[in-house]
Amino acid sequence: MTDNNPNKFLNIVAGIFLMGFIVFVLKELQSILLPLFIAIIISFIFLPFYNLMIRKKFPAAIAIIIVVLTIILISNIASVIIITSVNSFSSEFPKYEMKFLDAYNSIIAKLDLSPEEIASMNNSLNIKNMVTDGKLTNTITGILTSITGIMGNYLVILFYIIFILSETENIKERLSAAFPDKDERSMNKKITDIFGGVKDYIAGKTLLSFIQAVVIGTFLWICGVDFYLVWGFMFFISDFIPNIGSLIVSVLVMIVMLLQFNSLLYPLIILAVLILIQNLKGNIIEPRFFGHRLDLSPLVLFFSLIFWGYIWGIVGMILSVPIMSMIKIIFMNIPATKPIAILISNSAPK
């Protein structure tokens, strides 16, 4: 018993050291690894399209060129829409800041508070400091520009995508050749399950989030809500941040609607429809598509948000759930790591 204690201690120390080293590498090599992770996710999004062309007897090089050109076209159209919307938001939103400040002062005046109580409330809520000098606008536009700022590595991401897609063609054969002692059928099944699971999750999740964003943006446009393109984009991005992401955007939309329409009932009806759309998608449609693939423990999701947010900021928080989902799918298909996949799940697989 005592002989094992030093080994256990050394294993714990080695594990802590390894974790610290991984965190250091992820943070220090952010400029290299972040575009790589984004490229992996984009590659899996377009992998069904790429595989379709391969099945139609397109040469692999031609299929990759078509995928890359499609990505360039979509990203440029999206960039123009997003940049135009952000510029419009930056120029128009200060008016809402002033309306918010006027409404706040009006409420304070109706409360008939003493100057000391007003000063104490202002200091505790920090409302004036938050909305004056465009700080609230700068905060929201800063979030949007930091998300779109990843396109600064546009060429690097495209190069990564080209190499990743070119590797998917014969990876099964190479893995089978690398592990000749393993049962080939079992090995191929595991590889197929891992690639299929990750591909289906990433492509499906992105598609559902995009459809939800289009539905919400169209609904807000029909209802006459300002900045509907910005809100649609933010709902798309925030959908990758479980629970709190969509909640924060919904609260922001509600505040803007209250200031825009100067009423309570109409914004509440719109908010109720937004919540209904998100719940239909999150609680009914997604489970039917993904089953247990999205079944991650809320505690694991919370700590992954903190961890990846610390490592890569807002973009890391957005990528945290796709990364954890990919890790779970991979671990679930490897016998040695399957217990870890079960532990990070919200419920035991049936």
C-alpha positions as CSV (number, residue, x, y, z in Angstrom):
1,M,0.0,0.0,0.0
2,T,2.8,2.4,1.0
3,D,4.7,1.6,-2.2
4,N,1.9,2.9,-4.3
5,N,1.5,6.2,-2.4
6,P,4.6,7.9,-4.0
7,N,3.5,6.8,-7.4
8,K,0.0,8.2,-6.9
9,F,1.5,11.5,-5.6
10,L,3.8,11.7,-8.7
11,N,0.9,10.9,-11.0
12,I,-1.2,13.8,-9.4
13,V,1.8,16.2,-9.7
14,A,2.4,15.1,-13.3
15,G,-1.3,15.6,-14.1
16,I,-1.4,19.1,-12.6
17,F,1.8,20.0,-14.5
18,L,0.4,18.6,-17.7
19,M,-2.8,20.6,-17.3
20,G,-0.8,23.8,-16.6
21,F,1.3,23.2,-19.6
22,I,-1.8,22.6,-21.9
23,V,-3.3,25.9,-20.6
24,F,0.0,27.7,-21.2
25,V,0.3,26.3,-24.8
26,L,-3.4,27.1,-25.6
27,K,-3.0,30.7,-24.4
28,E,0.4,31.4,-25.8
29,L,-0.3,29.8,-29.2
30,Q,-3.8,31.4,-29.6
31,S,-2.9,33.1,-32.9
32,I,-2.2,29.6,-34.4
33,L,-4.6,27.3,-32.5
34,L,-7.7,29.5,-32.6
35,P,-7.8,29.8,-36.4
36,L,-7.1,26.0,-36.5
37,F,-10.2,25.2,-34.3
38,I,-12.3,27.6,-36.4
39,A,-11.1,25.9,-39.6
40,I,-11.9,22.5,-38.1
41,I,-15.5,23.6,-37.3
42,I,-15.9,25.2,-40.7
43,S,-14.5,22.1,-42.4
44,F,-17.0,19.9,-40.7
45,I,-19.8,22.3,-41.7
46,F,-18.9,21.9,-45.4
47,L,-17.8,18.3,-45.2
48,P,-21.3,16.9,-46.3
49,F,-21.1,19.2,-49.4
50,Y,-17.5,18.1,-50.1
51,N,-18.5,14.4,-49.7
52,L,-21.4,14.9,-52.0
53,M,-19.1,16.2,-54.7
54,I,-16.7,13.3,-54.2
55,R,-19.6,10.8,-54.5
56,K,-20.6,12.6,-57.8
57,K,-17.0,11.8,-59.1
58,F,-15.7,15.3,-58.8
59,P,-11.9,15.3,-58.5
60,A,-10.8,16.1,-54.9
61,A,-8.9,19.2,-55.9
62,I,-11.9,20.6,-57.8
63,A,-14.2,19.8,-54.8
64,I,-11.9,21.6,-52.4
65,I,-11.7,24.7,-54.8
66,I,-15.5,24.8,-55.0
67,V,-15.8,24.5,-51.2
68,V,-13.2,27.3,-50.6
69,L,-14.9,29.6,-53.2
70,T,-18.3,28.9,-51.5
71,I,-16.8,29.8,-48.1
72,I,-15.3,33.0,-49.6
73,L,-18.6,34.0,-51.2
74,I,-20.7,33.4,-48.0
75,S,-18.2,35.0,-45.7
76,N,-17.9,38.1,-47.9
77,I,-21.7,38.5,-48.1
78,A,-22.0,38.0,-44.3
79,S,-19.2,40.5,-43.7
80,V,-20.9,43.2,-45.7
81,I,-24.2,42.6,-43.9
82,I,-22.6,42.5,-40.5
83,I,-20.3,45.5,-40.9
84,T,-23.2,47.6,-42.3
85,S,-25.4,46.6,-39.4
86,V,-22.7,47.3,-36.8
87,N,-22.1,50.7,-38.3
88,S,-25.8,51.5,-38.3
89,F,-26.0,50.2,-34.7
90,S,-23.1,52.4,-33.6
91,S,-24.6,55.5,-35.1
92,E,-28.2,55.0,-33.9
93,F,-27.9,53.3,-30.6
94,P,-26.6,56.4,-28.6
95,K,-30.2,57.7,-29.1
96,Y,-31.4,54.7,-27.1
97,E,-28.8,55.4,-24.4
98,M,-30.2,58.9,-23.9
99,K,-33.8,57.6,-23.9
100,F,-32.8,55.0,-21.3
101,L,-31.1,57.7,-19.2
102,D,-34.2,60.0,-19.4
103,A,-36.5,57.1,-18.4
104,Y,-34.2,56.2,-15.5
105,N,-34.2,59.9,-14.3
106,S,-38.0,60.0,-14.7
107,I,-38.4,56.9,-12.5
108,I,-36.0,58.3,-9.9
109,A,-38.0,61.5,-9.8
110,K,-41.3,59.6,-9.2
111,L,-39.8,57.7,-6.3
112,D,-39.4,61.0,-4.4
113,L,-36.0,60.0,-2.9
114,S,-33.7,62.3,-1.0
115,P,-30.5,63.5,-2.7
116,E,-28.4,61.2,-0.6
117,E,-30.6,58.2,-1.6
118,I,-30.4,59.1,-5.2
119,A,-26.6,59.5,-5.0
120,S,-26.3,56.1,-3.2
121,M,-28.5,54.4,-5.9
122,N,-26.5,56.0,-8.7
123,N,-23.3,54.8,-7.2
124,S,-24.5,51.3,-6.6
125,L,-26.2,50.8,-10.0
126,N,-23.6,52.8,-11.9
127,I,-26.2,53.6,-14.5
128,K,-25.0,57.0,-15.6
129,N,-21.4,55.8,-16.0
130,M,-22.7,52.8,-18.0
131,V,-24.7,54.8,-20.6
132,T,-22.9,58.1,-20.8
133,D,-20.0,58.6,-23.3
134,G,-21.3,55.7,-25.5
135,K,-19.9,53.1,-23.1
136,L,-22.9,50.7,-23.6
137,T,-22.7,51.1,-27.4
138,N,-19.0,50.5,-27.4
139,T,-19.4,47.4,-25.3
140,I,-22.0,45.8,-27.6
141,T,-20.2,46.8,-30.8
142,G,-16.9,45.6,-29.2
143,I,-18.4,42.2,-28.7
144,L,-19.6,42.1,-32.3
145,T,-16.3,43.4,-33.7
146,S,-14.3,40.9,-31.6
147,I,-16.3,38.1,-33.1
148,T,-15.9,39.4,-36.6
149,G,-12.3,40.1,-35.8
150,I,-11.4,36.5,-36.3
151,M,-11.6,37.2,-40.0
152,G,-8.3,38.9,-39.6
153,N,-6.9,35.3,-39.9
154,Y,-9.0,34.8,-43.0
155,L,-6.2,33.4,-45.2
156,V,-4.8,31.3,-42.5
157,I,-8.2,29.7,-41.8
158,L,-8.7,29.0,-45.6
159,F,-5.3,27.3,-45.8
160,Y,-6.2,25.2,-42.7
161,I,-9.5,24.2,-44.4
162,I,-7.8,23.2,-47.6
163,F,-5.4,20.9,-45.7
164,I,-8.1,19.5,-43.4
165,L,-10.4,18.6,-46.4
166,S,-7.6,17.1,-48.3
167,E,-6.8,14.9,-45.3
168,T,-10.3,13.5,-44.9
169,E,-10.1,11.5,-48.2
170,N,-7.8,8.7,-47.1
171,I,-7.5,9.0,-43.3
172,K,-9.4,5.8,-42.6
173,E,-6.9,3.8,-44.8
174,R,-3.9,5.3,-43.1
175,L,-5.2,4.7,-39.6
176,S,-6.0,1.0,-40.5
177,A,-2.4,0.7,-41.9
178,A,-1.0,2.4,-38.8
179,F,-2.8,-0.1,-36.5
180,P,-2.6,-3.4,-38.4
181,D,-2.9,-5.6,-35.3
182,K,-6.4,-4.1,-34.5
183,D,-9.6,-5.6,-35.9
184,E,-9.9,-3.6,-39.2
185,R,-13.7,-3.7,-39.2
186,S,-13.9,-2.4,-35.6
187,M,-11.3,0.3,-36.3
188,N,-13.2,1.5,-39.4
189,K,-16.5,1.6,-37.4
190,K,-14.9,3.7,-34.6
191,I,-13.4,6.1,-37.1
192,T,-16.7,6.4,-39.1
193,D,-18.7,6.9,-35.8
194,I,-16.3,9.6,-34.6
195,F,-16.1,11.5,-38.0
196,G,-19.9,11.0,-38.6
197,G,-20.8,12.1,-35.1
198,V,-18.7,15.2,-35.1
199,K,-19.7,16.1,-38.7
200,D,-23.4,15.7,-38.0
201,Y,-23.2,17.7,-34.8
202,I,-21.2,20.6,-36.1
203,A,-23.1,20.9,-39.4
204,G,-26.5,20.3,-37.8
205,K,-26.0,22.6,-34.9
206,T,-24.8,25.4,-37.2
207,L,-27.7,24.9,-39.6
208,L,-30.3,24.9,-36.8
209,S,-28.7,28.0,-35.2
210,F,-28.7,29.7,-38.5
211,I,-32.4,28.8,-39.2
212,Q,-33.4,30.1,-35.8
213,A,-31.5,33.3,-36.3
214,V,-33.2,33.8,-39.7
215,V,-36.6,33.1,-38.2
216,I,-36.0,35.5,-35.2
217,G,-34.5,38.2,-37.5
218,T,-37.4,38.0,-39.9
219,F,-39.9,38.0,-37.0
220,L,-38.3,41.1,-35.5
221,W,-38.2,42.8,-38.9
222,I,-42.0,42.1,-39.3
223,C,-42.6,43.5,-35.9
224,G,-40.7,46.7,-36.7
225,V,-37.9,46.2,-34.2
226,D,-34.8,48.2,-34.8
227,F,-31.4,46.5,-35.5
228,Y,-33.1,43.2,-36.4
229,L,-30.0,42.2,-38.4
230,V,-27.8,42.8,-35.4
231,W,-30.1,40.8,-33.1
232,G,-30.4,38.0,-35.6
233,F,-26.6,37.7,-35.9
234,M,-26.2,37.9,-32.1
235,F,-28.9,35.2,-31.6
236,F,-26.9,33.0,-34.1
237,I,-23.6,33.5,-32.2
238,S,-25.1,33.3,-28.7
239,D,-26.8,30.0,-29.5
240,F,-23.4,28.4,-29.1
241,I,-23.2,29.7,-25.5
242,P,-25.8,27.6,-23.7
243,N,-28.5,29.2,-21.5
244,I,-26.9,32.5,-20.8
245,G,-26.0,33.5,-24.4
246,S,-29.6,33.7,-25.7
247,L,-30.8,35.1,-22.3
248,I,-28.4,38.0,-22.5
249,V,-29.4,38.8,-26.1
250,S,-33.1,38.5,-25.2
251,V,-32.7,41.0,-22.3
252,L,-30.9,43.5,-24.6
253,V,-33.7,43.1,-27.3
254,M,-36.3,43.6,-24.6
255,I,-34.6,46.8,-23.3
256,V,-34.4,48.3,-26.8
257,M,-38.0,47.4,-27.6
258,L,-39.2,49.1,-24.3
259,L,-37.4,52.3,-25.4
260,Q,-38.4,52.1,-29.0
261,F,-42.2,51.4,-28.5
262,N,-42.6,53.3,-25.2
263,S,-45.0,50.5,-24.0
264,L,-44.8,47.2,-22.1
265,L,-47.4,44.9,-23.7
266,Y,-46.1,44.8,-27.3
267,P,-42.4,44.1,-26.3
268,L,-43.6,41.4,-23.9
269,I,-45.6,39.7,-26.6
270,I,-42.5,39.8,-28.9
271,L,-40.3,38.5,-26.1
272,A,-42.7,35.6,-25.4
273,V,-42.6,34.6,-29.1
274,L,-38.7,34.7,-29.0
275,I,-38.7,32.5,-26.0
276,L,-41.1,30.1,-27.6
277,I,-38.9,29.9,-30.8
278,Q,-35.8,29.2,-28.7
279,N,-37.5,26.6,-26.6
280,L,-39.0,24.8,-29.6
281,K,-35.5,24.6,-31.1
282,G,-33.6,23.8,-27.9
283,N,-36.0,21.4,-26.3
284,I,-37.8,19.7,-29.2
285,I,-35.9,20.0,-32.5
286,E,-32.3,19.7,-31.3
287,P,-32.8,16.5,-29.1
288,R,-34.5,14.9,-32.1
289,F,-31.5,15.7,-34.3
290,F,-28.7,15.0,-31.9
291,G,-30.0,12.7,-29.2
292,H,-27.3,12.3,-26.4
293,R,-24.6,14.2,-28.4
294,L,-25.7,17.5,-26.8
295,D,-26.3,15.9,-23.4
296,L,-23.5,17.6,-21.5
297,S,-23.6,18.3,-17.8
298,P,-24.6,21.9,-17.0
299,L,-21.6,22.0,-14.6
300,V,-19.2,20.9,-17.3
301,L,-20.7,23.5,-19.7
302,F,-20.3,26.2,-17.0
303,F,-16.7,25.4,-16.4
304,S,-15.9,25.0,-20.1
305,L,-17.4,28.5,-20.7
306,I,-15.0,29.8,-18.0
307,F,-12.0,27.9,-19.2
308,W,-12.3,28.6,-22.9
309,G,-13.4,32.2,-22.2
310,Y,-10.2,32.7,-20.1
311,I,-8.1,31.0,-22.9
312,W,-9.6,32.7,-26.0
313,G,-12.0,35.4,-24.8
314,I,-15.5,35.8,-26.2
315,V,-14.6,33.6,-29.3
316,G,-13.5,30.9,-26.9
317,M,-16.9,31.0,-25.1
318,I,-18.6,30.6,-28.4
319,L,-16.4,27.7,-29.4
320,S,-16.6,26.0,-25.9
321,V,-19.7,23.9,-26.5
322,P,-18.7,22.7,-30.0
323,I,-15.3,21.8,-28.6
324,M,-16.7,19.9,-25.6
325,S,-19.3,18.2,-27.8
326,M,-16.5,17.0,-30.2
327,I,-14.5,15.8,-27.2
328,K,-17.5,13.9,-25.8
329,I,-18.2,12.3,-29.2
330,I,-14.6,11.2,-29.6
331,F,-14.4,9.9,-26.0
332,M,-17.7,8.0,-26.3
333,N,-16.3,6.0,-29.2
334,I,-13.0,5.0,-27.5
335,P,-13.4,2.3,-24.8
336,A,-10.6,3.7,-22.6
337,T,-12.2,7.2,-22.5
338,K,-15.9,6.2,-22.6
339,P,-16.2,6.5,-18.7
340,I,-15.1,10.2,-19.0
341,A,-17.7,10.8,-21.7
342,I,-20.4,9.4,-19.5
343,L,-19.2,11.5,-16.5
344,I,-19.4,14.7,-18.5
345,S,-22.9,13.8,-19.7
346,N,-26.0,15.1,-18.1
347,S,-27.6,11.7,-18.0
348,A,-26.3,8.1,-18.3
349,P,-26.6,6.7,-21.9
350,K,-29.4,4.1,-22.2
